[in-house]
Amino acid sequence: MLTGKDVAEILKVHPRHIARMTDNGDIPFTILGGRRRYAPGKIVETIAKLRVPQSSAVLEQIWNGSKDDWMKPNAAALFVGVDRRSLIRWASRGEVPHYRLGRNTFRFRKSELECMKHK
């Protein structure tokens, strides 16, 4: 069983976002020891149910141990050498390879951004 913090780390979002989703009934949980706990299988099902494009594949890859390759927008923008807003705009237009874990939650793979890196 996972804690809210564990789920937040897997999805690379703030733990408070997981708490909000739980309060809204979007993520099923169990109470163990007076704390919310999440089953890994239920997390994958929930993401698929929310119909977030590509997120279940991203979750499975992150779950299998390739966490170091995933970057949040700020880190990805620093890596590439551009402004964060530009990177998000390009991702929204489909000009940059990216993955969405929610409506406004972008993740980038370091290996896919290598070719864009400014020297």
N, C-alpha and C positions, 0 to 999 in steps of 0.2 A: 504494500500500500504506500502511496506517495503522499507527502504533505503538500500544502498549497505552494510552499516555497519551491519544492521539487518540480511541480507542474509549471510554475512560472519560469524556472530555469530551463526546462525542456522547451517551452514555447518562446523563451526569451522575451517575456513581458514582465511587468511589475506584479508582485504578489497581490497587490490590491485589485488589480484587474481580474485575477482569478477569483478573489472573494466576491467581487461584483457579479461575475458570471454565475457563481454558485448561488448568490442571493436571488438572482433573476430566474434560477431554475434551469440554466443552460448546461451546467455541469453536475452530474449526479455524484453524490458523496456518501460516505458512511461515517458515523461518529464512533471513534475508538479512543478511549481514554479521555473523553471530553473534548477531543479535537477532530476537525474534519480531515478525512483521509480519502484519497482518490485511487481507484483501481486503474492501472495503466491501460487495460483494454477498453475501459469506459471512456478514457480520455480520447483515444483514437476514434471510437465510435461517435463521440460527441463532436469532434472536429469534422468528421465526415458528414454528420447529420446537419451541421450548420452550413454545409455546402461551401466551405472556404476552398477555393481552387488550389490544388496541389498540396494542401497543408498536411494531409495524412501521410503522403510520401515524405514530406519534409520531416514530420514528426518521427516516422520510422527511421529515417537516416540519422536524425539527431539522437534518437533512442539507442541506435546501434553503435554510438561512440564517436561519431565524426563531428563533435560539437565545435572543435577549434576552427573549422573551415567556415562557420556561419558568422556573419557580421551584422550588427545593427546599422541603421543608416548613417549615424555619426561616424562610426569607425570605418565604414565602407567609403564614405566621402573623404575622410583623411587619407585612407589607403590609396584612393584613386587620384586625389589632389584636386578635388572640386568642392563646391559648396553643397551642403546637405540638401538644400531645396532643389538644386539643379538635378542631383541624383534621383530624388523622389519624383520630380517632374518627368525625367527621362524614363523612369521605371513605369510610371502611370501611362506613358505613351507607348510602352512596349519596346523602347530603344535600348534598354539595359536588362539583362537577365536578372530576374528577381523571383521571390516567392512571397506570397501573402499568407499571413497567419490570422488575418482578420481584415476588417474594412480598411483600417489605417495602419496596419502592422506589417512592415516590410522587412525582409531578411535577404541578405545577399551572400553568395558563396565567394569566398576569397579567390578560389581557383578560376571562377568565371569572370572576375574583375581584373585579373592579371593583365589582359590585353589592353585594358583601358588606362592602366597606371601611367601617370605622367612622370617623366624623369626629371 
